Amino acid sequence: MSDARVRVLVAKPGLDGHDVGAKVVVRALVDAGFEVIYSGLHQTPESIANAALEESVDVIGLSVLSGAHMPLCERLHALMIEQGLEDRLWIIGGNIPEADREAVKAFGFRGVFPTSSKLDDIVGFIRENVA
């Protein structure tokens, strides 16, 4: 699949009001040639899953700095299955402690990018994992 056809949803779930990092990632993805939809702040898991379905995205990326990543990922995992979105590439970035990374992956998030991640690593991961 060419980058021009890869559609990425970047979402900020929950009450986290810090979106500078998400906007930097959005810009990097656009610069890399992806089509990006940014949801804005304060999205519910349901609104994120619905947007992913309605926009027919290939990648769903969450940015979570609030520390609420575990319950958000758990709820999104249920919605992935319920709405048939488990075949999409789900990634998450932000304040994800190393101790939680395997649990987040068990919820279906194949890419976990802590705040120290390089933008090229995120772009490369998407390119390598979207069929």
N, CA, C and O of each residue as an XYZ file, in Angstrom:
524
protein
N       0.859     -1.177      0.000
C       0.000      0.000      0.000
C       0.901      1.235      0.000
O       1.830      1.326      0.803
N       0.634      2.170     -0.884
C       1.442      3.392     -0.901
C       1.052      4.288      0.262
O      -0.074      4.225      0.756
N       1.997      5.132      0.700
C       1.731      6.033      1.812
C       0.520      6.916      1.549
O      -0.230      7.231      2.473
N       0.323      7.320      0.289
C      -0.786      8.223     -0.042
C      -2.134      7.592      0.262
O      -3.115      8.304      0.476
N      -2.196      6.298      0.284
C      -3.463      5.616      0.558
C      -3.619      5.236      2.028
O      -4.704      4.823      2.436
N      -2.583      5.363      2.818
C      -2.662      5.009      4.233
C      -3.369      6.133      4.980
O      -2.912      7.276      4.990
N      -4.496      5.786      5.606
C      -5.280      6.761      6.372
C      -5.068      6.496      7.853
O      -5.214      5.368      8.324
N      -4.720      7.554      8.582
C      -4.391      7.442      9.997
C      -5.304      8.362     10.802
O      -5.452      9.542     10.483
N      -5.908      7.812     11.839
C      -6.668      8.604     12.807
C      -5.785      8.782     14.035
O      -5.303      7.802     14.604
N      -5.574     10.023     14.442
C      -4.859     10.311     15.686
C      -5.874     10.897     16.650
O      -6.551     11.877     16.338
N      -5.974     10.284     17.832
C      -7.010     10.675     18.791
C      -6.417     10.927     20.171
O      -5.424     10.319     20.571
N      -7.061     11.842     20.880
C      -6.702     12.176     22.260
C      -7.870     11.754     23.158
O      -8.828     12.511     23.311
N      -7.804     10.572     23.745
C      -8.919     10.111     24.573
C      -8.897     10.675     25.991
O      -7.851     11.058     26.513
N     -10.061     10.714     26.585
C     -10.172     11.071     27.994
C     -10.028     12.550     28.260
O     -10.247     13.386     27.382
N      -9.656     12.856     29.481
C      -9.605     14.239     29.944
C      -8.250     14.904     29.739
O      -8.047     16.046     30.149
N      -7.341     14.205     29.119
C      -6.012     14.740     28.842
C      -6.129     15.953     27.927
O      -6.653     15.838     26.819
N      -5.656     17.100     28.365
C      -5.757     18.319     27.579
C      -4.462     18.744     26.918
O      -4.374     19.860     26.405
N      -3.462     17.889     26.916
C      -2.158     18.222     26.341
C      -2.040     17.599     24.958
O      -1.896     16.383     24.834
N      -2.100     18.420     23.923
C      -2.094     17.850     22.581
C      -0.948     18.317     21.686
O      -0.959     18.044     20.485
N       0.032     19.009     22.243
C       1.150     19.467     21.421
C       1.873     18.266     20.806
O       2.170     18.272     19.612
N       2.157     17.246     21.602
C       2.842     16.062     21.090
C       2.051     15.368     19.999
O       2.621     14.937     18.996
N       0.741     15.255     20.182
C      -0.105     14.630     19.160
C      -0.050     15.429     17.865
O       0.000     14.856     16.777
N      -0.060     16.747     17.985
C       0.003     17.594     16.781
C       1.358     17.477     16.088
O       1.433     17.548     14.862
N       2.416     17.299     16.853
C       3.734     17.092     16.258
C       3.752     15.768     15.490
O       4.291     15.701     14.385
N       3.169     14.726     16.064
C       3.089     13.435     15.388
C       2.231     13.562     14.129
O       2.604     13.046     13.075
N       1.096     14.236     14.226
C       0.237     14.451     13.052
C       1.049     15.103     11.931
O       1.007     14.652     10.787
N       1.778     16.152     12.261
C       2.576     16.869     11.248
C       3.604     15.944     10.625
O       3.793     15.972      9.409
N       4.275     15.125     11.426
C       5.277     14.189     10.910
C       4.639     13.164      9.977
O       5.220     12.809      8.952
N       3.451     12.691     10.327
C       2.764     11.715      9.481
C       2.324     12.338      8.158
O       2.445     11.716      7.103
N       1.817     13.558      8.219
C       1.436     14.270      6.993
C       2.683     14.492      6.128
O       2.650     14.265      4.919
N       3.769     14.932      6.745
C       5.013     15.162      6.004
C       5.542     13.872      5.377
O       6.215     13.915      4.347
N       5.241     12.731      5.990
C       5.668     11.434      5.461
C       4.749     10.938      4.349
O       5.024      9.910      3.731
N       3.666     11.659      4.093
C       2.782     11.303      2.983
C       1.507     10.583      3.360
O       0.749     10.173      2.481
N       1.252     10.419      4.645
C       0.020      9.758      5.071
C      -1.138     10.744      5.066
O      -0.939     11.951      5.209
N      -2.340     10.226      4.902
C      -3.547     11.032      5.070
C      -3.938     10.914      6.535
O      -4.155      9.808      7.030
N      -4.031     12.045      7.236
C      -4.226     12.013      8.684
C      -5.489     12.769      9.071
O      -5.750     13.873      8.592
N      -6.266     12.141      9.954
C      -7.438     12.759     10.564
C      -7.111     12.922     12.040
O      -6.808     11.940     12.717
N      -7.169     14.146     12.546
C      -6.921     14.403     13.968
C      -8.262     14.664     14.639
O      -9.011     15.545     14.217
N      -8.562     13.903     15.676
C      -9.874     13.954     16.328
C     -10.063     15.154     17.239
O     -11.192     15.565     17.507
N      -8.961     15.715     17.715
C      -9.063     16.760     18.725
C      -9.077     16.150     20.118
O      -8.967     14.936     20.289
N      -9.214     17.014     21.097
C      -9.133     16.629     22.505
C     -10.417     15.981     23.028
O     -11.492     16.113     22.443
N     -10.264     15.284     24.137
C     -11.370     14.799     24.979
C     -12.306     13.826     24.268
O     -13.526     13.926     24.399
N     -11.739     12.890     23.520
C     -12.553     11.909     22.812
C     -12.859     10.710     23.712
O     -12.032     10.300     24.527
N     -14.039     10.169     23.551
C     -14.395      8.940     24.258
C     -13.909      7.746     23.439
O     -13.706      7.872     22.231
N     -13.721      6.599     24.071
C     -13.381      5.412     23.292
C     -14.415      5.144     22.194
O     -14.061      4.742     21.085
N     -15.673      5.365     22.504
C     -16.732      5.122     21.515
C     -16.598      6.068     20.320
O     -16.763      5.646     19.176
N     -16.302      7.340     20.579
C     -16.163      8.290     19.466
C     -14.938      7.960     18.615
O     -14.951      8.160     17.400
N     -13.895      7.460     19.243
C     -12.688      7.078     18.495
C     -12.985      5.872     17.606
O     -12.640      5.874     16.424
N     -13.612      4.859     18.161
C     -13.953      3.670     17.363
C     -14.909      4.036     16.231
O     -14.753      3.554     15.109
N     -15.895      4.882     16.517
C     -16.837      5.292     15.478
C     -16.135      6.073     14.373
O     -16.406      5.853     13.193
N     -15.243      6.977     14.741
C     -14.503      7.750     13.738
C     -13.634      6.832     12.890
O     -13.550      7.010     11.675
N     -12.988      5.856     13.514
C     -12.147      4.906     12.774
C     -12.975      4.146     11.752
O     -12.537      3.932     10.621
N     -14.158      3.743     12.150
C     -15.049      3.007     11.254
C     -15.567      3.909     10.138
O     -15.504      3.547      8.963
N     -16.074      5.073     10.500
C     -16.651      6.002      9.519
C     -15.616      6.515      8.527
O     -15.930      6.701      7.351
N     -14.407      6.742      8.973
C     -13.350      7.287      8.112
C     -12.577      6.208      7.364
O     -11.715      6.516      6.541
N     -12.885      4.941      7.648
C     -12.204      3.809      6.999
C     -10.684      3.946      7.085
O      -9.975      3.840      6.084
N     -10.206      4.184      8.300
C      -8.767      4.360      8.473
C      -8.056      3.013      8.563
O      -8.645      1.990      8.912
N      -6.783      3.054      8.238
C      -5.926      1.875      8.322
C      -5.224      1.791      9.667
O      -4.874      0.709     10.139
N      -5.024      2.976     10.283
C      -4.262      3.076     11.523
C      -5.029      3.952     12.501
O      -5.546      5.007     12.135
N      -5.097      3.501     13.750
C      -5.684      4.299     14.825
C      -4.567      4.517     15.838
O      -4.024      3.567     16.402
N      -4.235      5.787     16.058
C      -3.184      6.130     17.000
C      -3.728      6.963     18.138
O      -4.406      7.966     17.916
N      -3.435      6.552     19.345
C      -3.846      7.302     20.530
C      -2.645      8.021     21.128
O      -1.520      7.524     21.095
N      -2.908      9.188     21.669
C      -1.917      9.927     22.432
C      -2.481     10.109     23.831
O      -3.497     10.777     24.018
N      -1.814      9.508     24.814
C      -2.311      9.535     26.189
C      -1.186      9.973     27.123
O      -0.165      9.298     27.251
N      -1.396     11.102     27.764
C      -0.428     11.602     28.737
C      -0.987     11.595     30.155
O      -0.264     11.892     31.106
N      -2.252     11.264     30.305
C      -2.955     11.407     31.576
C      -2.714     10.289     32.574
O      -3.030     10.436     33.755
N      -2.157      9.168     32.117
C      -2.008      8.016     32.999
C      -3.210      7.079     32.972
O      -3.223      6.068     33.674
N      -4.216      7.404     32.173
C      -5.437      6.582     32.095
C      -5.384      5.598     30.931
O      -6.428      5.144     30.462
N      -4.202      5.265     30.467
C      -4.066      4.417     29.285
C      -4.643      3.013     29.468
O      -5.207      2.463     28.523
N      -4.520      2.426     30.644
C      -5.003      1.048     30.815
C      -6.522      0.935     30.670
O      -6.975      0.125     29.861
N      -7.332      1.695     31.404
C      -8.777      1.564     31.195
C      -9.213      2.000     29.792
O     -10.145      1.425     29.231
N      -8.555      3.002     29.228
C      -8.900      3.430     27.866
C      -8.586      2.328     26.860
O      -9.397      2.049     25.977
N      -7.424      1.702     26.983
C      -7.055      0.621     26.068
C      -7.967     -0.590     26.239
O      -8.335     -1.243     25.263
N      -8.321     -0.878     27.472
C      -9.229     -2.004     27.721
C     -10.585     -1.767     27.051
O     -11.119     -2.668     26.404
N     -11.137     -0.573     27.200
C     -12.422     -0.256     26.579
C     -12.318     -0.264     25.056
O     -13.208     -0.769     24.371
N     -11.230      0.297     24.529
C     -11.052      0.305     23.080
C     -10.873     -1.101     22.528
O     -11.303     -1.385     21.411
N     -10.249     -1.973     23.287
C     -10.106     -3.363     22.851
C     -11.480     -4.001     22.646
O     -11.715     -4.671     21.641
N     -12.364     -3.793     23.583
C     -13.729     -4.335     23.449
C     -14.431     -3.740     22.230
O     -15.131     -4.448     21.506
N     -14.245     -2.450     22.005
C     -14.884     -1.793     20.852
C     -14.270     -2.248     19.529
O     -14.974     -2.356     18.525
N     -12.967     -2.513     19.520
C     -12.316     -3.038     18.313
C     -13.013     -4.307     17.857
O     -13.358     -4.472     16.686
N     -13.210     -5.198     18.822
C     -13.836     -6.478     18.515
C     -15.297     -6.269     18.123
O     -15.756     -6.810     17.117
N     -16.014     -5.496     18.904
C     -17.437     -5.245     18.665
C     -17.687     -4.633     17.285
O     -18.666     -4.980     16.623
N     -16.820     -3.735     16.853
C     -17.031     -3.043     15.581
C     -16.187     -3.606     14.434
O     -16.149     -3.027     13.348
N     -15.521     -4.717     14.672
C     -14.739     -5.345     13.615
C     -13.509     -4.554     13.197
O     -13.127     -4.563     12.027
N     -12.895     -3.877     14.144
C     -11.731     -3.036     13.852
C     -10.407     -3.670     14.278
O      -9.364     -3.020     14.213
N     -10.440     -4.916     14.707
C      -9.210     -5.511     15.221
C      -8.181     -5.771     14.125
O      -7.022     -6.049     14.433
N      -8.578     -5.689     12.851
C      -7.624     -5.876     11.767
C      -6.864     -4.592     11.431
O      -5.931     -4.629     10.630
N      -7.237     -3.476     12.017
C      -6.552     -2.211     11.793
C      -5.304     -2.160     12.683
O      -5.215     -2.864     13.689
N      -4.368     -1.335     12.303
C      -3.169     -1.151     13.112
C      -3.484     -0.140     14.213
O      -3.770      1.025     13.937
N      -3.429     -0.600     15.460
C      -3.679      0.250     16.629
C      -2.343      0.526     17.286
O      -1.592     -0.396     17.605
N      -2.045      1.833     17.489
C      -0.809      2.226     18.147
C      -1.137      3.249     19.236
O      -2.188      3.890     19.212
N      -0.218      3.384     20.185
C      -0.424      4.330     21.279
C       0.905      4.963     21.630
O       1.957      4.325     21.567
N       0.838      6.227     21.999
C       2.027      6.932     22.431
C       1.714      7.809     23.623
O       0.554      8.101     23.912
N       2.758      8.222     24.307
C       2.586      9.094     25.464
C       3.271      8.535     26.685
O       4.287      7.846     26.591
N       2.703      8.841     27.828
C       3.259      8.385     29.106
C       2.798      6.965     29.393
O       1.880      6.742     30.182
N       3.443      6.019     28.746
C       3.117      4.603     28.919
C       4.303      3.963     29.642
O       5.335      3.710     29.020
N       4.174      3.696     30.942
C       5.292      3.103     31.679
C       5.691      1.745     31.095
O       4.855      0.995     30.592
N       6.958      1.460     31.172
C       7.458      0.195     30.632
C       6.705     -1.004     31.214
O       6.465     -1.986     30.513
N       6.336     -0.926     32.477
C       5.623     -2.035     33.130
C       4.253     -2.303     32.506
O       3.715     -3.400     32.656
N       3.678     -1.316     31.807
C       2.350     -1.477     31.202
C       2.385     -1.814     29.718
O       1.340     -2.114     29.140
N       3.522     -1.774     29.100
C       3.591     -1.899     27.634
C       3.124     -3.251     27.114
O       2.442     -3.308     26.091
N       3.470     -4.326     27.784
C       3.009     -5.648     27.330
C       1.493     -5.787     27.514
O       0.818     -6.381     26.674
N       0.966     -5.243     28.602
C      -0.484     -5.293     28.826
C      -1.219     -4.499     27.759
O      -2.272     -4.928     27.288
N      -0.680     -3.350     27.371
C      -1.292     -2.547     26.313
C      -1.266     -3.322     24.996
O      -2.242     -3.303     24.245
N      -0.169     -3.996     24.718
C      -0.088     -4.816     23.500
C      -1.101     -5.953     23.539
O      -1.661     -6.318     22.505
N      -1.342     -6.514     24.715
C      -2.334     -7.588     24.847
C      -3.744     -7.093     24.527
O      -4.615     -7.891     24.179
N      -3.972     -5.792     24.640
C      -5.253     -5.198     24.275
C      -5.346     -4.916     22.774
O      -6.345     -4.365     22.314
N      -4.320     -5.287     22.007
C      -4.371     -5.133     20.560
C      -3.591     -3.957     20.004
O      -3.613     -3.719     18.796
N      -2.908     -3.221     20.856
C      -2.094     -2.097     20.398
C      -0.725     -2.650     20.014
O       0.082     -2.987     20.881
N      -0.469     -2.740     18.712
C       0.757     -3.386     18.246
C       1.976     -2.500     18.392
O       3.089     -3.005     18.542
N       1.793     -1.207     18.354
C       2.914     -0.290     18.516
C       2.724      0.555     19.759
O       1.672      1.164     19.952
N       3.739      0.590     20.595
C       3.709      1.403     21.819
C       4.911      2.338     21.767
O       6.060      1.900     21.711
N       4.617      3.637     21.786
C       5.651      4.653     21.621
C       5.647      5.609     22.810
O       4.818      6.516     22.873
N       6.567      5.413     23.753
C       6.645      6.331     24.900
C       7.058      7.728     24.435
O       7.479      7.910     23.292
N       6.939      8.684     25.304
C       7.192     10.087     24.953
C       8.580     10.329     24.362
O       8.779     11.322     23.663
N       9.522      9.466     24.620
C      10.877      9.647     24.099
C      11.053      9.099     22.679
O      12.158      9.151     22.139
N       9.995      8.581     22.072
C      10.109      7.952     20.752
C      10.448      8.968     19.670
O      10.069     10.137     19.738
N      11.168      8.484     18.678
C      11.521      9.311     17.529
C      10.387      9.260     16.502
O       9.767      8.216     16.300
N      10.128     10.381     15.867
C       9.070     10.456     14.857
C       9.333      9.487     13.710
O       8.399      8.872     13.196
N      10.579      9.342     13.306
C      10.919      8.402     12.232
C      10.572      6.966     12.606
O      10.220      6.169     11.737
N      10.668      6.628     13.889
C      10.323      5.277     14.330
C       8.812      5.030     14.196
O       8.386      3.935     13.828
N       8.019      6.048     14.494
C       6.561      5.917     14.359
C       6.191      5.770     12.887
O       5.412      4.888     12.526
N       6.743      6.629     12.044
C       6.485      6.560     10.598
C       6.918      5.205     10.050
O       6.173      4.566      9.306
N       8.112      4.770     10.414
C       8.620      3.487      9.940
C       7.764      2.317     10.391
O       7.521      1.388      9.621
N       7.305      2.359     11.639
C       6.463      1.284     12.150
C       5.170      1.180     11.357
O       4.728      0.083     11.016
N       4.570      2.319     11.068
C       3.327      2.313     10.281
C       3.608      1.750      8.889
O       2.861      0.898      8.409
N       4.659      2.208      8.245
C       4.990      1.711      6.900
C       5.225      0.201      6.900
O       4.809     -0.489      5.969
N       5.874     -0.307      7.916
C       6.180     -1.731      7.994
C       4.983     -2.597      8.333
O       4.976     -3.787      8.020
N       3.968     -2.021      8.970
C       2.880     -2.846      9.503
C       1.515     -2.648      8.859
O       0.550     -3.312      9.237
N       1.426     -1.749      7.900
C       0.161     -1.594      7.176
C       0.306     -2.300      5.849
O       1.172     -1.974      5.036
N      -0.567     -3.281      5.646
C      -0.484     -4.098      4.408
C      -0.934     -3.317      3.203
O      -0.930     -3.843      2.090
